[in-house]
Amino acid sequence: MKSEMGFAEPRPLLIGLFVAFLLLSATLQAQIVTEDFLRRVMPDATSFGLKSGEPPVYPAYRQSGNAANPELIGYIFETKDFPPPEIGYSGPIEVLVGMNLEGTLTGTEILFYRESYKSIRGDFLNTERFPQQFKDKFIGDGFRVGRDVDGVSRATISSWAAARGVRNSARKVAEVYLDADDGDDQKLIALDYYAQKNWNQLIMEGLVKNWPILMSDGTTLELTLAFLGEEQLGELLVGATDYSRAEREASSRLRGGSLLMVGIDGDSSTPFRQERLALGQAGNIVQVERRRFVYVGSSEEGKSAKQMRFAGAVILPETFDLRQPFTVFYNTDLQVDSISELVQVDYVLPPLVQTIAFGTALPEQFRPDSLRLIAGVDSETWVSILLDSAPWTEIAALVVLLGLVLAAFLTKLSKLRWVALTTTFLYLGFVNGTFLSVSHLTNAMKQGPSLFLNDLPLLIIVIFTLITTFFWGRVFCSSLCPFGALQDFLTAVAPKSWQRALPQLWHDRMIYLKYGVLALLIGSASIFPELTLFHFFEPFGTLFYFSQSFLLWGILLVFLVGAALVPRFYCRYACPLGAALGIGSLISPLRIKRVPQCEVCKVCEQSCPTGAIRVEKIDFKECVRCDICERKLASKAGVCRHEISSVAARHKTWKPIASG
């Protein structure tokens, strides 16, 4: 830009010089890490190596006696080397951290920060004992300001930024350079287990609990409870930003107490009010007053993303024993002090959560020795572990169901198959929930066979599915999939005038969509193991686990409408598990019988719910073994009721080639 005299406008140049001055000023104010600084954070070291590695560290050594080489005793690192930076009140805070080989901090030193308070109060982060309190702190402990460490008065944001920077960088260094102890291994196993689960699976695991509350006007307040009382678990569920904000606010109100998330959703005409909540355990009832409830966020990050409108958190009383169940109450009456309309739900921390939060022993089925059957655990030990933890009532019900499915398939009795379908739909869909999903396939890729080897009911279903698929094809799809059962019910009750047949060309191309979905899910599990997509393609989880996602309910509605119009619409075109079983069924030896009359008959083709029959030929990977065509053949419902000679006389140019 030029001025009226034709000279360059000086403003951009001045701005550039000012920015350059600020950057230079910041650089000059930042401390250069000297050996003196290194000794301050690692007093026991006698020498230090050059900064190197990824992530970059200064190795610290100690000379022992007359030993030729000094002993490595720890690592020193700068938090600025571990993006993203933790931002204080006015900018990043750079800290030098020392850590020994056991994961215990040996010292911290504030290198640089820019604060408005600094010009008034001096170097307040390096005074008031703040950095000194990190010495001797184990990296697996909590770093919550106001609870686990003391903050600097009136500088909460900067205190949190410094503490989180120290924590995050130390844990990243430990992951690369240190061997975690058994307790830390157990915690990591538990955290990794939950990291692999989606929201619906976390509900099944008991970490998340849905609590629908029917209000007096018929509307529903949907509350969701989840334990947030450990940093890494809290960040996993609600994201690092929302968790940090909630913990920072909680620490400013009460010194102790873990957080319990309360997600809010539903169509209630009466707004959620925190003072209507109360907590109880062993006769001790605590009303949730204002200071005991903090805002978490609008559900944008973490596992809870898009699962609710917004979330708050209750600060649980320190007097509660969180290893035992406790009760959450909500008063639906308009008068807050009334107890006439109290509803309640019990919440208990699952064993894995107790491992994460309290360091209790990892449940037997999750211990590394129990998970590595292929790696050397003897079969006798594994069987003993599996049987000791088996839910025998559930297994007995499952065996009865599998027997019913197999009997219906082998006898080809239509009424018996409908009984099996109804039982599958109700028991596996709503009561038990142990039905197969493509997530079992993708998670097995990530976790190995341990996914099945510590869950006997799931293992039984997997074995049954593999055996029946190998011998007969997709029997699972026919009678053991609750969503397949639902589609058959829709076809049976929907008016025949609704049902449509897609043009053959469309159908022949669209059946390969599900194989594309299968490839997408397997590929994403291989390349991006932390990414979960299958819930967008398997709508039965939305229905049977009562998802709170409007998007997932919309996807479910599309497939249900499709199934009402086109029999087994989802099975035909979208089911990734059906695609996997279809590929497996290509080697099945016991296929459906065909006779010569099939070459001139279309009765079975028109009745096939998946469009797998084309005159006498069956596309076996698309067949779900529903028994319809086999029953028609047995009852001679088509051309097969005529002798071959009679059929040949009517079709003079036809020469039968099909055989049984």
N, C-alpha and C positions, 0 to 999 in steps of 0.2 A: 504494500500500500504506500502511496506517495502523498506528501503534503501539497498544499496549493502552490508552493514555490518549486515543486518538482523533486524535492529531496525525499529520500526514504523516511517513512514514519519511524521515529526512534522507539516507539512503545514495544514492538515485538523483541527488539534487541535488548531493551532493558529487562523485559520479563525473562528472557533467556539467561542474561547475566545473573539475575536474582536467583533463578532456579539453580544455576551452576554454583552460586555462592552457598546456597543451602546444602547442596550435596557435598561440597567441599568441607563446609562447616561440620556436617554430620560425620564425615570421614575422619576429620581431625579430632573430633571429640571422642570417637570410638577408641577404646583401649586396644593397643597392640599387645597380643598375647606374648609375654616374655616368660622366661624360666621362673621368674619370681611368682608370676600368676599361677603357673603350673604347680609350683610347690605349695601355694596356698590351698589349692583344692585337692592335692594328693601329698600330704605331709610325710608319709612314710617312704616316698620314692626318693631314690638317689640320682636317677638320671631319666631322661625322657627322649623318645624317638621323634623324628620329624612327623608332621601331620600328613597322613596318608590313608589309603583305603577307601572303601565305599560302604557305608558312610564314613567320612573322614574323621580320624581320631588321632590323638597323640598317645602312643603306648608309653606306659610308665613302668620303670624297672627299679629293682632294689638289689644292691650288691650284698650277697650273703657270704660272709667269711672270706675264705680263699678260693671260692668258686670261680672258674674261668669266665663264665658268662653270667651276667646279671639275670635275676628272676623277674619275669613279667608279673606285675601285681595288679594291673588295672588299666583303664583307659580314661582319657580326658577328651572332652569334645565341647563344641560351641553350639548352642541351640540355633543360631542363625543358619547352620548348615542343614537344618531339617525342616524344609518347607512343608505346608504353609506356615508362615510365622504366626505366633500368638500375639495379637495386637493389644497393647496396653491402652491407657486413656488417650494418649496422643500419638502412639506409634508402636513399632516392634520393640521388644525388650530382649537384649542379647545377654545370655548368661553362659559362663564357663562352668562346666560340671565335671567332677571327678567321680569315678565309679570303680569299685574293686571287682574281682572275678566272681564274687558271690552275688553281684547285683545290688550291693549296698552302696549308697552315695557316701563319698569321703569328704565332700566339700563343694560349695558353689560360690561363685563370684560374679556379681553384676558387672558386665563390661560396658554396656551403653543403653541408655534410654532417654527419651525426650518427653518431658512432662511439664505442664503449666505449674504444678505444685513444686517442682524441683527448684525453680527460681525463688520461691517463697520460703520453702522449708529446708532446702539443701538436699543432699543425696539421701532421701528418706528410705529408698529401698535397700541401701547398703547400711542403714542404721536400724534401730528398733528391732534388732535380732532377726529380721526377716530371712536373709540368706543363710544365717548360721543354723537355723532349725532343720535344714535339709540334711545336715550331716548325720550319718548313721541311719538314714531312712532307707528301707528296702523298696525297690522299684515296684513291687507287686502290691504295696500298701496304697491306701487312698492319698490323694493329693488335694483334697477339697479344702479350700480356704475357709476358715471359720469353723471347720470340723476336724480335719486332719492336720492342718497347719494353720498358724496364726497369721492373719493378714495385717497389712499396714492400715492403721485407722484412717478413714476417709480416702482410701486409695484402693478400694475393693477390686476395681476393674484391672488395675495394674498388677495387683497381687495375684489375681487369678491367671492373668496372662503369663506371668513369670513362673508360677507353679505348674501350669499346664505345659509350658515350654520345656521345663526341666523333666517333667514326667514323660512326655511324648518322646523327646530325644533319647532319654535314658532307656526307655523300653525298646526303641528301634535299634540302638546299639546292642542291647542285650540279645535281641533276636539274631543278630548277625555274628556277634563275637563271643557270647557266653553260652554255656550249657545250662538250661533251666533245671532247677531241682525238681524233685518228684511232685511237691505241692504245686509248683507253678505249672508243671506238665499237666496235672489234673485239671487245673483251672482252664488252661488253654484248650484241652480236649473238650471240656464242657462248653466253653465259649464258641469253639469251632462248630460243635454240634448244632447249637442254636443259630449260628451264622448261616448254616446250610438250609435252614427251614424258612418257609414263607409264613405269612400271617396266619393262614388257616391251620397250618401244622403247629404253630406255636400255641394256638387254642387247644388243639388235640393234646399237646404236651403238658398243658396245665399252667404254663407260664402266663398266658393271656386268658382272661375269663370274661366272656360276654355276659352282661347282666341287663336284660330287657325289663323295664319297669312299666307296667300298665297303669296309666293315670286314670283319675276318676271320670274324665270326659271321653275315655276310649282311645286317646292318643298314647303313644309309647315314647318313653325316654330311654334311649339306648346308652347304657354306661359300659365301659370296658376297663377292667382292672389289670394291671401288670406291675410287677415289682421292678423298681428302678434303683434299688439300694446299693448298686455297685457301678463304678464309673463305666467300665467297658460294656457291661450289660445294658446300662442306661443309654449309652451312645449307640449301641446296636439297635435298640428299640425306637428311639426318638431322634437320633442324630446328635452329633457332637455339639452343634450350636444350641439347640433347644435344651439339651441336658445340662450344658454348662450354665445357661441362663437360669434354669430352674434350681440347680444346686447352689448357685451364687445367691439367689434370692432366699432360698431356704436357710443357708448359712447365716444370712444377716438377721434372720428372725429367731431361730432356735439353734442352740449349739449342737445338739445331737438329734438322732432319729433318721431312719431311712425313708426314702420316697416310695410311695405307691401311686402309680399313674392312674388317673381317672379320666378316660376318654369320654367325650360327650357327643351324642348324635341322636337321631330319631326325629319324630314328627310331633313331639309333645308341644301342646299349646302353652304349657306352664314352663318357663325357663328353669334350667338347672340352677340351684342355689347351694353353695357350699355349706351353709349353716344347717342344711337339712341332713347332712351326713353325720354319722357317728361311727365309732370303732369300738369293738368289744372283744375282750379275751378274759376268760376265767372270772367273769363277774365284774371286771373292770371296764366301765363304759366311758369313753372320752368323746365329747362332742367336738366336731371339727370347727373350731373358731377361725376367724379370719386369718390370723397370723400362722395358722397351721396348714393353710392351703395356698399353693403358689401356681402361677401360670407356667405351662410348659411350652405350648406352641400350637400352630395350626396344622400340624400333621403333614409336614412337607418332606421330611427326611426319615431315614431309618426304616425298620420293618413296619412301623405304624403309618407310613406315608399313605395318604388318601383313604385311610380306614375309618376316619371319624372327622367331624367338623373341626374340633379343637380338643386340646387336652390340658388338664391341670394335674396337680399332684398333691397328695396328702402327706404331710410329715408324720410318720408313724410314731407313736409314743415310745420312748426309750424303755419303758417298763414292760413292753410286750416282748414275749419270747417268740422270735420270728421262725424258730424251728418247729413251732406248733401252729395249728390253724388259728385264725382269728376271724371275726365277723365284721362285715361292713353293713351298716344300716342306712336306709334313706327314708325320709318322712315325706309321703306324698300329700299330706294334708296341707291346706292353705295356711293354717296356723302353725308356725314353725315350732312352737313349744308343745304342740299336741303330739301324743304318742298313739293316737287312734289308728293311724294309717302307716305304720312302720312296715317296710319290707326289708328283707335281709338276705345276704348271701355269704357263704363261707369262702375264705381264700386260704390256700396253703402253699408255701413255697415248695416247688418240686425238688427232689433230691439234687438234681444237677445245679439248680439255682443256689442251694445251700452250699454246694461245693465251691461255686464262684464267689459267693458273698462271705462265707464263714470259714472256708478251707476244710470243710468236712470231707470225709473219704468219698472218693468217686464211687457211685454205685457199681456193683460188681460187673454188670454187663457192659459197662463203658470203659473198664480198665484196659489198658493196652494189652495185657496178657490175655484178656478174655476176647479181644478183638482180632487176634492174629492166629486164627486156627490154621491158615495155610502156612504161616511163618514158623510153625513149630509147636504150638500148643497141642498137647495130645488130645485125642478125641474123647477119651474118658473124662478128662477134666472139663472140657468144653460141654459135653453132654450133662455133666453134673451141674455146672453153672446154669445152663439153659433150663433144666428141669426144675431146679430149686426156685427159680423166679417165674415159672410158668403160671399163667392165670387159668387154672384147670376148668373152671365153669365156662369161661369164654371158649376154651378149646373144645369142650364137649358140645356146645351149641354149634360151633363151626363144623365139627365132624358130622353132626346131624345134617346140617345144610349141604355139605359136600356130598354126603350120601344121597340126599334127595335130588340134587342136581344130576348126579351120575345115574341114578335110577330112572329119572325122567328121560335122560338122553338115550340110555340103552333100551328102554321099553318103548320109546316113541309115543308115549301116551300124552295126548294134548292136555288133559286136565291136570295131570301130574306136573307137566312143565309149567302151567300157570301157577300152580301152588309153589313150585320152586322159584319162579320169578317174583311172586309176591313176597315170599320169605326173604329172598335176596334184597329186594327193594327196601323192605322195612328194617331188617336186621343189619345188613352190611351198610345200608345207606344212612339210617338214622340212629340205630342203637349202638352198633359196634364201631363202624367207621373203618374197619380194616379191609378196605378194598384196594386193588392194585391201581397204580397210576404210572404214567410215564416218568414221574418224578422218582419212582423207585429205580428205574433204569438209569436216569442221569445221575442220581445220588450214589448209586452203586459204582458208577464210573469214578466218582470223587472219593468215596469212602471205602471201596472194596467190598468184599462179601460180608464184612462185619455188619453191614446194614441189615442183613437178614439173619445172621447167625446169633443175634442176641434177642430176637423177637420170635418166639415159637409160633404164635398164630399167623404172623405174616409169612414165616418160613413155610408153614403148612400150605397156605394159599399159593405161594410161589411154586412149590413142588407139584401141587395138584395141577396148576396151570401149565407148567412145562410138560408134564407127563401127558395130559390130555391133548395139548397142542401137538406134541410129537406124534401121537398115534392117530388122532382124529381131526385135528385142525382147531379152529377157534371156538371150542366149547365154552371157554371163559366168556367170550363175547355173547354167546347165546343165552346163558343162564346164570352166570356168576357176576355180571356187571350190573350194579343197581341202576346206572344211567341207561344201559341197554334195556333193562326191564321197563323203565319209565317210558322210553320211546315206544315199546310194544304196547303199553297201556294206552298211550296217546293214539296210536294207530287204531286200536280196538274201539275206542270211544268216539273218535272224531267222525263226523258224517262222511260217508263215502264220497259225497259230492265235493268235499274239500280236497280230496287226494288228487295229486297230479303226478305225472311221469315226466321227468325232464327229457328233452330230446336226446336220442341215443348218442349223438356226437358229443353233446355237452357232458353226459354221464361218463362216457368212455375217457374223457380228458380229466374231468373233475375228481375221479377216484384217486388220481395220483397226487392230489393236494395233500392228503394226509401223510404221504411218504415224504413230501417236501417239508411238512411241519416236523416230522420225526427227525429228518436230517438237520433242520434248523436247531432243534432242541439239543440234539447230540453234539452238534458243532459248537453251540454256545457253551455247553457244559464243558467241552474240551478246551476251548480257547479262553472263555471268561467264566471260570468256575464259581465266582461269587455272584454271577447274574442268574436270576431265576425268571423264566418266561412261561413255564408250562401252565400256570394258572390261567393264562389268557386263552389256552387251547383245550383245557379240560374243565368244562363248566360244572361238572358234578361236584367239585369241591365247593363252588359257590352255593349250590343248593344244600348239600348235606352238612356243610360246616357254617351255614348262614353268614356268608361274607357280608361285610359292611360297605363294600365298594359298589357304587352305582354302575361303574363301567362293567364290572364282572357280571352284575345282574342283567345288564343290557345284553351282554354276549350270551348269557344263558337264555334269555328270552328269544333271541334270534334262533338259537338251535332248537328250542322247544316249538316255536312256530314252524320251523323247517320240518321237524319230526311229525307234526300234525298234518302237514301237506305231503311230505315224501317219507314213506316208511324208512326208519333207521337212517334218517338224514345225516346225523352226526357220525354214525358208524361208517357210512358210505364215503364221506368226503373230508372229515376233519380229525378223526380220532388217531392220535399218534401211537397210543398203545395198541390199538387195533392194527395199525400198519406194521408194528414190530411183530405182533403175533401172526399177521398175514405172511410176513416173510418167513417166519419159523414154520408155518403150516405147509410150505412148499415141499417139505420132505416127508409129510405125513403119508404113511402107507395105506391107512384104512379110510378110503375116500367113499363118496356117495356112489351107490350103484346106478348104472345107466343101462337101459335096454334098447333094442333097435327101434321100438315105437317112438322113442324120444326124438328121433330125427325128424318127425313130421308133426310133433305136438308142441304146443306153447302153453299148456296149462300150468306147469311148474314155473316157466319163465315169467308168466304174468303174476304169479303169487310170491315170487322170491322177494323178501323185504330189502335185500341189498343189491338187487339187479345183477347177481353173480351168474345167472344162467342165460345162455344164449342158445336156444333150441336144445340140442343134446349135450352141448359143452358147458362145463362149469369152470369159471375162473376161481380156482380153489382158494387163492389168497384173499378173495373178497367174500367168500362163504363164511357165515357165522354159525353154521351147523344148527339151524333153528328147527330142523326135522320136518318142515312143511312139505318139501318135495319128496322126502322119503315116506312120509305118511300117505301122500297122494299115490305114490307108486305101490305101496302096500295095499291100499284100498282100491287100486285101479281106477283112479278118478279121471284119467285122461284117455288118450288113444290106446294106452296100455291095456285097457279092458277088452280090446279086440285081439284076436289071434293075428300073428304076423302075416299069415296067408291072406286073411281078410283085408288087412291094411295094404298089403302089396297089390291086391286086386283093384283097390280103389286108386292107388297111385302107380299106374302101369309103368311109368318111367323110373320109378324109385327102386334102387337096389340097396337094401339095408346093409350097413357095415358095422353098426354099433354092436357091442357085445356086453354081457354082464361083467 
